[in-house]
Structure formats: structure tokens, C-alpha cells
């Protein structure tokens, strides 16, 4: 009866782990980590005084870890553009761009870095640039969270249908892999929040848009793809809690393992 109850709890751990991995993969695949409703301030002031349409000179942007979509309305209808991340390891920065030619993207990035280095007042984000370190760290920790989540799922299946002998394949392993998945999913959340707070919430527009009056400051927010990772972290946390209630002890003792050895085996 006790063994059946433990298997039931481990099955719950498997379900929570599977749900957490699914949420993290969905976060990778969707382009809604941030959303923004930028506006062109100078033109909006002119519209107000002249009675222009309030929908003119407004836009919306959604962006994921690698790409996004931007629609800006200059007064003649929205213009949809697909924007992607272009990074430079040597400069340690990334930018948003709608260019497709790799040579032009590199030249644009180098020019923005040069413009930033030639002044001392404006911040990196004012040039449409953001931290490469925080961006790539978010991706790496998110990927590691998925990997450890998958490992936890495999070990949960093994504990449900098999008879683990090694300590690492039993309770210790279940605690370890779920704990690592929890840690890395939380790190991914914290790193992206750091990236968001350090600049993205101030500007998500390329410099050429900023130069003609567009602004996204105070109009940019975290979107549902980010909260999928928060949900994944919660799912892995529930996995650990379920393990605690299952009665499985986190122990390095091999006494239970030795009981499962085949009769007659000589232990040295």
C-alpha cells in the first residue's frame, strides 16, 4: 500500500515536471515576452490641436527572445515589420533590426556602437542597444531548465515502472533534477527581469524611430511568454513539494539499495 501511494506521488511529480517543461518550451517558441504601445509624441500633439485622428502615430510591438513584430501607424495605416535580434560578442551588445542582409546588419550595429562610444550622456538603450550578456544568459538558463526538466521526467518514469538501485536514480535523483529545473527556471526569470529593468522598459525602438519622435518609455510591459516561465518555475516547485509529501527521503544511504540486490550476491 505504501509503495502504491509513493508511486502516485511520483506520478504527480511526473505530471508537474511535464507541465513545467511544456511551459518553458512554449516560452521559447512564442514571441510575447514583452509588449509595447509606442507613440509619436510630437505628431500626437499636432493631431490634438488640429483635430486629427487619435489612432494616428500610434503602434504596437510584441517581442520574444529572438524575433518580434512591429506595427507603427504614421497616419496612413499601420506598417508591419518583422524585427529580429542582432548581437555582437566583441561589443557585448544586441540590437533590434528589420534588416535581412547580414552585411547591412553588421554595419548598422557597428555604427550604433560607435555613436554610443562618441558620447557620454545617453544610455545604451537610447541607441536601441541592450546587454548581450543578460540576453544570452537568459537563453542559456532557460535551455538548462528545459534539459533538467526532461531529466526529471525520465527519472520519474523510471521510478514509477522500474526498481532504482543507485541512490541517484531514486529519491535523491528526483529531488536533484527537479531542484535544478526549478533553480534554472527562476534564474531565467530573474535575468530577463534584469534585462527588462535595465533598459527595455525605457526603449524598445530602433534609433531611427526614436530620432523622428517615437517613444515606448512607460508603455512597455512583460507579456505572457515571460509568465509561462514563471508558471514553469511554480510547476517544478510543486514537484519538489509533492516529493516531500510522498515520504521519499533525501538520503545517501545505500541500505535500501542493498535490500534489492539479488539473493546470493556477494558485496565487497
C-alpha positions in Angstrom: 0.0 0.0 0.0 2.8 2.4 0.9 4.6 1.6 -2.4 1.4 2.3 -4.3 1.0 5.7 -2.5 4.6 6.7 -3.3 4.1 5.8 -6.9 1.0 8.0 -7.0 3.0 10.9 -5.7 5.9 10.3 -8.1 3.3 10.2 -10.9 2.2 13.7 -9.8 5.8 14.8 -9.9 6.0 13.5 -13.5 2.8 15.5 -14.4 4.1 18.7 -12.8 7.5 18.2 -14.5 6.0 17.6 -17.9 3.8 20.7 -17.5 6.8 22.8 -16.5 8.8 21.6 -19.5 5.9 22.3 -21.8 5.6 25.8 -20.4 9.3 26.6 -20.9 9.3 25.2 -24.5 6.2 27.4 -25.2 8.0 30.4 -23.8 10.9 29.7 -26.2 8.6 29.3 -29.2 6.3 32.4 -28.6 7.1 36.0 -29.4 5.3 37.6 -26.5 8.0 38.2 -23.8 7.3 41.9 -23.9 4.5 44.1 -25.4 4.6 47.8 -26.1 2.3 50.5 -27.4 4.7 53.2 -28.6 3.5 56.6 -29.8 4.9 59.5 -31.8 4.6 62.3 -29.3 5.2 65.4 -31.4 2.8 64.3 -34.1 0.1 63.4 -31.5 0.3 66.9 -30.1 -0.3 68.3 -33.6 -3.2 65.9 -34.1 -4.8 67.1 -30.8 -4.6 70.8 -31.9 -5.7 70.2 -35.4 -8.4 67.6 -34.6 -6.6 64.7 -36.2 -7.5 61.1 -35.7 -6.3 59.7 -32.3 -5.3 56.5 -33.9 -2.6 58.1 -36.0 1.0 57.9 -34.9 0.5 55.0 -32.5 1.7 51.5 -32.7 2.1 48.1 -31.1 5.0 45.8 -30.7 5.4 42.3 -29.4 8.8 40.7 -29.0 10.2 37.3 -28.0 13.8 36.2 -27.3 14.8 36.1 -30.9 12.2 38.0 -33.0 9.0 40.0 -32.9 6.5 42.1 -34.8 6.2 45.9 -35.0 3.3 47.9 -36.4 3.7 51.7 -36.5 1.0 54.0 -37.9 2.3 57.2 -39.3 -1.2 58.3 -40.3 -1.7 56.3 -43.4 -2.3 52.9 -41.8 -0.1 50.5 -39.8 3.2 49.2 -41.3 4.0 45.7 -40.2 7.7 44.8 -39.9 9.4 41.7 -38.5 12.2 42.6 -36.2 15.0 40.3 -35.1 17.9 40.4 -32.6 21.4 41.0 -33.9 24.2 40.6 -31.5 27.9 41.2 -31.3 30.0 39.2 -28.8 33.0 41.5 -29.3 31.0 44.7 -28.5 28.8 42.9 -25.9 25.6 44.4 -27.2 22.5 43.4 -29.1 20.0 45.5 -31.2 16.6 45.1 -32.8 16.6 45.4 -36.6 14.3 44.7 -39.5 17.2 44.3 -42.0 17.7 40.9 -43.6 21.2 41.4 -45.2 23.9 40.3 -42.8 26.4 42.8 -44.0 24.0 45.7 -43.5 23.0 44.5 -40.1 26.7 44.3 -39.0 27.3 47.8 -40.4 24.3 49.2 -38.6 25.3 47.6 -35.3 28.9 49.0 -35.6 27.6 52.4 -36.4 25.3 52.4 -33.3 28.1 51.3 -31.1 30.4 54.0 -32.5 27.7 56.6 -31.9 27.3 55.5 -28.4 31.0 55.5 -27.7 31.3 59.0 -29.0 29.0 60.5 -26.4 28.9 60.4 -22.6 25.3 61.4 -21.8 22.8 58.9 -23.2 22.4 55.3 -22.1 23.0 52.2 -24.2 19.3 51.7 -24.6 18.8 55.1 -26.1 20.6 53.8 -29.2 18.4 50.7 -29.5 21.1 48.6 -27.9 20.9 46.3 -24.9 23.1 43.9 -23.0 24.3 40.8 -24.8 25.4 39.2 -21.5 21.9 39.3 -19.9 20.2 38.2 -23.2 22.3 35.2 -23.8 22.3 34.2 -20.1 18.5 34.2 -20.1 18.5 31.8 -23.1 21.2 29.5 -21.6 19.4 29.2 -18.2 16.1 28.7 -19.9 17.6 25.9 -22.0 19.2 24.3 -19.0 15.9 24.5 -17.2 14.3 22.5 -20.1 17.1 20.0 -20.0 16.9 19.3 -16.3 13.1 19.2 -16.5 13.4 16.5 -19.1 15.8 14.6 -17.0 13.4 14.8 -14.0 10.6 13.4 -16.2 12.7 10.4 -17.3 13.8 9.6 -13.8 10.2 9.9 -12.6 9.1 7.3 -15.3 12.0 5.1 -14.2 10.8 5.3 -10.5 7.2 4.5 -11.5 7.9 1.5 -13.6 11.3 0.4 -12.6 13.3 -0.5 -9.5 16.0 2.0 -9.0 19.1 0.6 -7.1 21.5 3.5 -7.4 20.8 6.4 -5.0 20.9 9.0 -7.8 18.2 7.1 -9.7 15.9 7.1 -6.7 14.7 9.8 -4.3 18.0 11.8 -4.4 17.8 12.0 -8.2 14.2 13.1 -8.2 14.9 15.9 -5.7 18.1 16.9 -7.6 16.8 17.1 -11.1 13.5 18.9 -10.1 15.5 21.2 -7.9 17.9 22.1 -10.8 15.0 22.7 -13.1 13.4 25.0 -10.5 16.7 26.9 -10.0 17.4 27.5 -13.7 13.8 28.5 -14.5 13.9 31.0 -11.7 17.3 32.3 -12.9 15.9 32.7 -16.4 13.1 34.9 -14.9 15.4 37.0 -12.8 17.9 37.5 -15.7 15.1 38.6 -18.0 13.7 41.0 -15.4 17.2 42.4 -15.1 17.4 42.9 -18.9 13.9 44.5 -18.9 14.5 46.8 -16.0 18.0 47.8 -17.2 16.7 49.2 -20.4 13.9 47.5 -22.4 11.2 49.2 -20.3 12.7 52.5 -21.3 13.0 51.9 -25.1 12.2 49.0 -27.4 12.5 51.0 -30.7 15.4 51.3 -33.1 17.3 54.6 -33.0 15.9 55.7 -36.4 12.4 55.6 -34.9 13.4 57.4 -31.8 15.0 60.1 -33.8 11.7 61.0 -35.5 9.8 61.2 -32.3 8.6 57.7 -31.5 8.8 56.6 -27.8 8.0 53.5 -25.9 9.0 54.7 -22.4 6.4 53.9 -19.8 4.4 52.0 -22.4 6.3 48.6 -22.4 5.4 45.6 -20.2 6.2 42.0 -19.6 3.9 39.7 -21.6 2.6 36.2 -21.3 5.6 34.3 -22.7 7.6 35.5 -19.7 4.9 34.5 -17.3 4.9 31.0 -18.9 8.4 30.6 -17.4 7.1 31.9 -14.0 4.5 29.2 -14.2 7.1 26.6 -15.1 9.1 27.5 -12.0 6.0 27.1 -9.9 5.3 23.7 -11.5 8.8 22.5 -10.6 8.4 23.8 -7.1 5.2 21.8 -6.7 7.1 18.7 -7.9 9.6 19.2 -5.1 6.7 19.7 -2.6 5.0 16.6 -3.8 8.2 14.6 -3.3 8.4 15.9 0.3 4.8 14.7 1.0 5.5 11.3 -0.7 7.6 10.2 2.2 10.7 9.7 0.0 13.7 10.6 2.0 16.6 12.5 0.5 19.3 10.2 1.7 22.7 9.0 0.5 22.3 5.7 2.3 22.6 2.5 0.3 20.8 0.3 2.8 17.5 0.3 0.8 19.5 -0.4 -2.4 21.3 -3.4 -0.8 18.0 -4.9 0.1 17.1 -5.1 -3.6 20.2 -6.9 -4.5 19.7 -10.4 -5.8 20.0 -13.1 -3.2 23.4 -14.7 -3.1 25.3 -11.7 -4.5 28.5 -11.1 -2.5 29.0 -7.5 -1.5 32.6 -6.3 -1.0 
